[in-house]
Amino acid sequence: TDLALIRNFSIIAHIDHGKSTLADRLIQRTGGLSDREMSAQVLDNMDIEKERGITIKAQTVRLNYTAKDGLTYELNLMDTPGHVDFAYEVSRSLAACEGALLVVDAAQGVEAQTLANVYQSIEHDHEIVPVINKIDLPAAEPEKVRAEIEDIIGIDASDAVLASAKSGIGIDEVLEAIVTKIPPPKGMRDKPLTAMLVDSWYDPYLGVVILVRVIDGVIKKGLQVKFMQGGTEHLIDRVGAFTPKRVDLPELGPGEIGFITAQIKEVEQAKVGDTVTTVKGGATQALPGYKEVQPVVFCGLFPVDANDFEKLRESIGKLRLNDASFSFEMESSAALGFGFRCGFLGLLHLEIIQERLSREYDLDLITTAPSVVYRLTMTDGSVKELHNPADMPDPVKIAEMEEPWIKATIYTPDEYLGSILKLCQDRRGIQIDLTYIGGRAQVTYELPLNEVVFDFYDRLKSISRGYASFDYEQIGLREGDLVMMNILVNNEPVDALSMIVHRSQAEARGRGLVERLKELIPRHMFKVPIQAAIGAKVIARETISAMRKDVTAKCYGGDISRKKKLLDKQKEGKKRMREYGNVSIPQEAFIAALRMG
Ligand code: GTP
């Protein structure tokens, strides 16, 4: 395709502002699919994405659009994941485009994630086309939002397209704006091949499918290519694009986005951001911006029923086929038996994997407290990375302990600001900036990641009734006075409940935890002490008094069927318990332990 007729763009938006709905409209309008094939939100193709309304895997579609100037353009619409956990994938997708549609909800206005995404887009020198969506809503204030885009983001919004993706208003105007405002890509056909690996996923029929953006040169079937970062060589056996149906193409030329396959079995071999070039006469310099992504949040996943271990192993293996950023290794715990220590890009990523395991693979799981990665400098000078509290060495051998920090940007209506500042302060936050725009506040805090992984996001949403938005980036390691807190039930440490906390938070955390456990652990025939301790020092304690729980006593011996029902119910309850020493701990206790007030 003639470079002048190509437009590569992405859509940036805050969650729920209508990105997927608009993408669907663009596909429908350009005839990529018949009405019958047009299932709701074709771009979000995983069930969870549909249900939670978030985009996880980037997908790109090619649309052919005949513009008012009579020419037919090739539009490559790149869908980007909408969450901070996937910031690196987003950055590579953006690097493959020349422009972006900025979708802002006419009733909600600009929000934190809109800002984060738009700044990233500006960094990639994108031409930004503002689209004010949902103008059909009674609460829509398009003029106010137009002013907000100009004041807050600082781009010209005088000719922002007013649209309703839902009712199909303004769709032609969006398409014309893409063609007239976003510049075509640059590239040279007769230079050595350089293509950026934008995304990869596992397809049961094709093996690993790789999405590429060709910068220079041409990629076609039969070509022997190498991945410059990964260092592997592959024979291209298929080249094509999604319209969104998969179509095979003879080649992808400069400026084009499409897919290739090369009999690759694992996504791990096709790393996002890598450079694809030919083995013979290839490029000598890899594209900039490549990064090896590392999991930042770790937790243990254990089957509630120990017999499900093999099933869990298999299911985790299958998920991993499609997600190279998620890591796992076998782990055993005295309390929970055999399971896996898993690493994630962030909390949302953790939740997604956890949910897919329980939903798609029908697994009942216990999740241990999420932990960040600490760096330990030992007294002998060696350096260790710690991502499981169970591996914490003897504190006397640790010279220094560092924890990861983040910079968080929170955007909120004024009325919730007070509670939000308190939340950040309680979580050891350092306020960096506070500004007001209209009736809203934007506040920036530096926070230790370990204070955020527990329930920060849930708390933020609940104190702001869902109005506050949150975005973060990692800012490196800082020294912290961190200690290992053990929970002892009937005088025995329960490894799955151990956690690393800041000394100043330990007592409050410990107290909250033992109080909660007291409510959740049923009475036994003996007294059960529950303690939180740092080393040998007990910092909080509760005791569950002894009681024989005879559930059938209430039935006065008479009604046999009722008695049987109660016993069955009790048996059912037992299944979800973990025997620990001679104490039974219900599954809910482990989960509740993660929800700190
Ligand atoms: P993420 O995938 O979570 O980033 O969300 P999104 O930005 O893709 O939003 P999506 O397209 O899923 O739309 C969110 C909700 O807004 C859905 O319930 C849509 O039906 C609705 N919606 C989208 N566009 C419009 C619109 O123009 N008007 C109205 N009234 N509702 C809309």
Residues whose N, C-alpha, C, O or C-beta is under 5 A from the ligand:
A	BS01	GTP	A13 H14 I15 D16 H17 G18 K19 S20 T21 L22 R52 G53 I54 T55 G82 N133 K134 I135 D136 L137 A163 S164 A165 K166 S167
